Structures are given as C-alpha cells and as structure tokens.
Amino acid sequence: MPQARRVVIVGGGAGGLIAANMLARERDVKVTLLNDTPYHYYLPQLLQIAFRGDDSQLRRPLDSLVRSGVELLLERAARVNLAERSVETESGRSIPYDYLILAPGLTVDHSAIRGNEPLASKFGDFHSTPENAWRVHSAISGINKGRVVVAVADPKHRCPPSPYEAVLLADEALRARGVRQDVSITLAVPYPRAYPSESFNEVIEPVLRERGIAIETFFTVDSVDVEGGRMTSLEGGELQFDVGIVVPMHKGPRLSVLPEGTLDEDGFVKADRLTNAVNGYDDAFAIGDASTSANARTGVTAHLQAEVVVKRLRGEHSVNTGRTNCPTELGFGMGTFVISDYQHPAVRLPPMRVFFLMKRMFADMYWDMLKYPEFWNPIFESYLEATEPGRLSKIFG
Ligand SMILES: Cc1cc2nc3c(=O)[nH]c(=O)nc-3n(C[C@H](O)[C@H](O)[C@H](O)COP(=O)(O)OP(=O)(O)OC[C@H]3O[C@@H](n4cnc5c(N)ncnc54)[C@H](O)[C@@H]3O)c2cc1C
C-alpha cells in the first residue's frame, strides 16, 4: 500500500480549518493541524462587540470544529524549514511533512505608529483582540458630547469595508442613545476618496454623507498624542478627538520561516497569487491573511484559497480568481457587499435590506461551513456563480 502523504497545516483559522476538514476524508493523506490557541475566533464579531456589546459568536473550541481524521496539535509553530520540510514547535517537537499549508494569519503592530499603543490601551480598536473591541464599546457607550475619529493607518488591513462599518455602526449606536447631535464622527483615510476603489466609493460615500460622517482624505496617520487628543498625518494634517481609534498596522505572522527571503519586508509569506505556492517551492503553500497572495484579507479569500490548494493536492487544476465577497453592514438593518475579482472592479451594489440579512446568514452558517466544507461548498459555489462580478455589474453597473 502506498504511504499516506503527510500534510501539515499551521493555523486553524478560517483558511487552515477549511483545508484540514476538506482533507480529512482523503484516503491517502494524513493531516496534522497546529494551532496556538484551543479556540477558533470569528473575527468579524469584533465589530459586533465594539459597537453592539455582543460577543455571542466570538469563539468556539477548536476540537469541536475539527473532523475525525485530522490530528489536532494545540501548539505554536515556532520555525518552518522549507528546505528540510519540517515544522518545529515551540516545545521543540519537529514535525516532518510532504506538503505544508501555512495559514497562521497575521499580527497587529500598535507600536508601528507613534502614540498608538497608549491610544489602543485607552480606546481600543476593532482589529486586534476582544479586549480592545470591548474598550471601543466602553468609549462609544460613554461619550455624550465631543469628537469620535476613526483613522485608517494601514490600507491592507483585514476586511476592507470594516472601518466604514465601524463609523456607520458608531452612528447607529450614538443615535440610539440620543446623543448623536452632540457627537461628531470623522473617518480619516490615506486615500484620495472615502473608499479606495472608485466604483465602491460611489456606493459607500453617499451613505457616509447622508449619515453626517465627515471624511478626511489624504490622512496617513503619522503620530497620536493621547493626552492632547490629537492625531497628525504625514501630509501635515491634524485631527482633534475625544475618542480616537486607529486601524493599526498589520504585520506578518509570529513565525520564523527558512530560507531567508521567504518573507516580505513586513513578514508576510511570499506566495504565488494564482496557486498560493510559496515562492520557489511546489510542496509548500501560504493562504489567507499570512500570504502575499491574499488580494483581500478576508475569511472568504482564505476559504477560497484553501479550496484551491486542496484541489491542487488532489492533482486537479485550480487557481485563485481573486474573488472578494465582503458583507458590509451599514446600520439600521441595511447592507451591501464588496464583490470583485482580478478581472472586475467592485460592483456598485446598492444598499439593500437583503444584504444585511445575508451578512447575518453568513455568520450563522460560518461554523458549519468550517466543519463540513464538502456539504456547503456546492451551495457556496452556486452563490458565487450567481453573484459573479461580471454578471452583477451588468445588472447594477
Ligand atoms: C473586524 C473584522 C471584521 C471582519 N469581517 C469579515 C467579513 O465580514 N467577511 C470575511 O470574509 N472576513 C472578515 N474579516 C477577516 C477575516 O476574519 C480574516 O481575513 C480571516 O480570519 C483570515 O483567515 P486566516 O485563516 O488567514 O487567519 P486567522 O483566521 O487569523 O487564523 C490564523 C490561526 O493561526 C493561529 N496561529 C497563528 N500563529 C500560529 C503559529 N505560529 N502556530 C500555530 N498557530 C498559529 C491563530 O491562533 C489562528 O487560529 C474580518 C476581520 C476583522 C478583524
């Protein structure tokens, strides 16, 4: 009998878990999944914590999400040696592999911007930890008068529409408390317009304006003075705040990878945008937030990339299309999606109630989709086909 191929997956998040569970039933594969925490975190819930005080969907024990057939090791991978085909864990265990899937996500670096560490300790953020999301919740729940500023420091942050959702949900929360007329909200971005993609900007900017949210363009955060309540930009701008939140700089995962040169200057794993193969290797792949092949740092991207890698391991032809599908909550029960791919810019999808309901539905389906991908994938594929950006742009422009 031929020996089973050993597939080692580093990271049991949105990408790694899908890959592990898809491979669980392959006869000739032995899957080992390494994760550094006993829980899987649903990161979109950080917004719900920050602006609604709701942590109901935040996390589930990883062992409840892993199918039989997957060996789960709750250990941190410390080092990967691509030439020697081995992963070394923090406890010193060496795990050999025939194929490697790197899916350890990313790290958030508050220290990359002067003054952002004390700012995050005071007001939190909605991109790093549940604790920081709860800090945002306290700050938004506590302000009755003054200025809220949300500034995007890193254009490549997780979930492209999340800062827009944040200011719109802050608006909703402040209106619900009856204090909105006394609290201004400003969204500061480094782009020439509110949203970097021109076509999606045509959807989101009118919503922001209608809700009275000020937009500060060409504002690349340079430094923050927490005590003085002011942020400065590289362009020479300045914003005063009573509550200030910076979408922090994102860096590669906490993992050392050999040979040198495999990681880019920010620590992300260099990988092919079509196949996810780590540069120079055909037996190692990097997917999701950790990879330079992720055109958008989203769970959907990680999921689709996991499918591409698993199909390639089965010997099928499969490549990334660059498809994005970012549900965007606008508050007051309305939503839209950022839908694009390598060939098409984001569709001008008008705000509708049904898109809010779809966002909620995705959150409810999430845990099952992770565990039983072969059940959900045909449904997901039909949805992706029905909402293919070329097709939608003919309908919505
Ligand atoms: C506020 C917010 C809203 C979002 N909204 C959406 C949305 O609506 N739709 C969407 O698709 N995406 C959304 N995202 C983005 C999405 O959550 C991420 O892009 C997705 O989780 C990335 O998946 P991943 O598998 O690459 O990494 P992760 O899900 O971060 O998983 C990485 C895993 O690896 C583990 N790990 C890290 N280092 C090691 C190591 N050295 N050894 C072992 N294990 C390790 C971690 O503990 C973690 O379990 C949102 C993100 C945020 C912050």
The ligand as an SDF file (V2000), in Angstrom:
LIG
                    3D

 53 58  0  0  0  0  0  0  0  0999 V2000
  -13.3650   43.4440   12.3960 C   0  0  0  0  0  0  0  0  0  0  0  0
  -13.1960   42.3830   11.3420 C   0  0  0  0  0  0  0  0  0  0  0  0
  -14.2560   42.1010   10.5020 C   0  0  0  0  0  0  0  0  0  0  0  0
  -14.1240   41.1250    9.5280 C   0  0  0  0  0  0  0  0  0  0  0  0
  -15.1910   40.8490    8.7110 N   0  0  0  0  0  0  0  0  0  0  0  0
  -15.0800   39.9010    7.7670 C   0  0  0  0  0  0  0  0  0  0  0  0
  -16.1930   39.5590    6.9520 C   0  0  0  0  0  0  0  0  0  0  0  0
  -17.3030   40.0810    7.1130 O   0  0  0  0  0  0  0  0  0  0  0  0
  -16.0220   38.5990    5.9920 N   0  0  0  0  0  0  0  0  0  0  0  0
  -14.8110   37.9970    5.8040 C   0  0  0  0  0  0  0  0  0  0  0  0
  -14.6940   37.1440    4.9190 O   0  0  0  0  0  0  0  0  0  0  0  0
  -13.7360   38.3040    6.5640 N   0  0  0  0  0  0  0  0  0  0  0  0
  -13.8350   39.2300    7.5390 C   0  0  0  0  0  0  0  0  0  0  0  0
  -12.7580   39.5330    8.3370 N   0  0  0  0  0  0  0  0  0  0  0  0
  -11.4290   38.9810    8.0200 C   0  0  0  0  0  0  0  0  0  0  0  0
  -11.2510   37.5370    8.4440 C   0  0  0  0  0  0  0  0  0  0  0  0
  -11.6220   37.3440    9.7840 O   0  0  0  0  0  0  0  0  0  0  0  0
   -9.8070   37.1230    8.2280 C   0  0  0  0  0  0  0  0  0  0  0  0
   -9.3710   37.5580    6.9740 O   0  0  0  0  0  0  0  0  0  0  0  0
   -9.6530   35.6150    8.3250 C   0  0  0  0  0  0  0  0  0  0  0  0
   -9.9020   35.2000    9.6490 O   0  0  0  0  0  0  0  0  0  0  0  0
   -8.2800   35.1560    7.8610 C   0  0  0  0  0  0  0  0  0  0  0  0
   -8.1870   33.7670    7.9950 O   0  0  0  0  0  0  0  0  0  0  0  0
   -6.7540   33.0770    8.2120 P   0  0  0  0  0  0  0  0  0  0  0  0
   -7.0290   31.6250    8.2740 O   0  0  0  0  0  0  0  0  0  0  0  0
   -5.7900   33.5850    7.2280 O   0  0  0  0  0  0  0  0  0  0  0  0
   -6.2630   33.6200    9.6260 O   0  0  0  0  0  0  0  0  0  0  0  0
   -6.9560   33.5400   11.0490 P   0  0  0  0  0  0  0  0  0  0  0  0
   -8.4130   33.2990   10.9320 O   0  0  0  0  0  0  0  0  0  0  0  0
   -6.4800   34.7400   11.7950 O   0  0  0  0  0  0  0  0  0  0  0  0
   -6.3370   32.2330   11.6960 O   0  0  0  0  0  0  0  0  0  0  0  0
   -4.9750   32.0990   11.9870 C   0  0  0  0  0  0  0  0  0  0  0  0
   -4.8570   30.9750   13.0240 C   0  0  0  0  0  0  0  0  0  0  0  0
   -3.4800   30.6090   13.1720 O   0  0  0  0  0  0  0  0  0  0  0  0
   -3.1610   30.5330   14.5530 C   0  0  0  0  0  0  0  0  0  0  0  0
   -1.7120   30.8060   14.6390 N   0  0  0  0  0  0  0  0  0  0  0  0
   -1.0520   31.9710   14.4590 C   0  0  0  0  0  0  0  0  0  0  0  0
    0.2870   31.7850   14.5330 N   0  0  0  0  0  0  0  0  0  0  0  0
    0.4750   30.4750   14.7770 C   0  0  0  0  0  0  0  0  0  0  0  0
    1.6390   29.6850   14.9510 C   0  0  0  0  0  0  0  0  0  0  0  0
    2.8760   30.2060   14.8780 N   0  0  0  0  0  0  0  0  0  0  0  0
    1.4760   28.3510   15.2100 N   0  0  0  0  0  0  0  0  0  0  0  0
    0.2200   27.7990   15.2730 C   0  0  0  0  0  0  0  0  0  0  0  0
   -0.9080   28.5210   15.1090 N   0  0  0  0  0  0  0  0  0  0  0  0
   -0.7790   29.8320   14.8360 C   0  0  0  0  0  0  0  0  0  0  0  0
   -4.0650   31.5710   15.2130 C   0  0  0  0  0  0  0  0  0  0  0  0
   -4.2930   31.3150   16.5750 O   0  0  0  0  0  0  0  0  0  0  0  0
   -5.3470   31.4060   14.3970 C   0  0  0  0  0  0  0  0  0  0  0  0
   -6.1810   30.3930   14.9270 O   0  0  0  0  0  0  0  0  0  0  0  0
  -12.8860   40.4480    9.3720 C   0  0  0  0  0  0  0  0  0  0  0  0
  -11.8120   40.7320   10.2300 C   0  0  0  0  0  0  0  0  0  0  0  0
  -11.9660   41.6840   11.2260 C   0  0  0  0  0  0  0  0  0  0  0  0
  -10.8200   41.9870   12.1580 C   0  0  0  0  0  0  0  0  0  0  0  0
  1  2  1  0
  2  3  1  0
  2 52  2  0
  3  4  2  0
  4  5  1  0
  4 50  1  0
  5  6  2  0
  6  7  1  0
  6 13  1  0
  7  8  2  0
  7  9  1  0
  9 10  1  0
 10 11  2  0
 10 12  1  0
 12 13  2  0
 13 14  1  0
 14 15  1  0
 14 50  1  0
 15 16  1  0
 16 17  1  0
 16 18  1  0
 18 19  1  0
 18 20  1  0
 20 21  1  0
 20 22  1  0
 22 23  1  0
 23 24  1  0
 24 25  2  0
 24 26  1  0
 24 27  1  0
 27 28  1  0
 28 29  2  0
 28 30  1  0
 28 31  1  0
 31 32  1  0
 32 33  1  0
 33 34  1  0
 33 48  1  0
 34 35  1  0
 35 36  1  0
 35 46  1  0
 36 37  1  0
 36 45  1  0
 37 38  2  0
 38 39  1  0
 39 40  1  0
 39 45  2  0
 40 41  1  0
 40 42  2  0
 42 43  1  0
 43 44  2  0
 44 45  1  0
 46 47  1  0
 46 48  1  0
 48 49  1  0
 50 51  2  0
 51 52  1  0
 52 53  1  0
M  END
$$$$
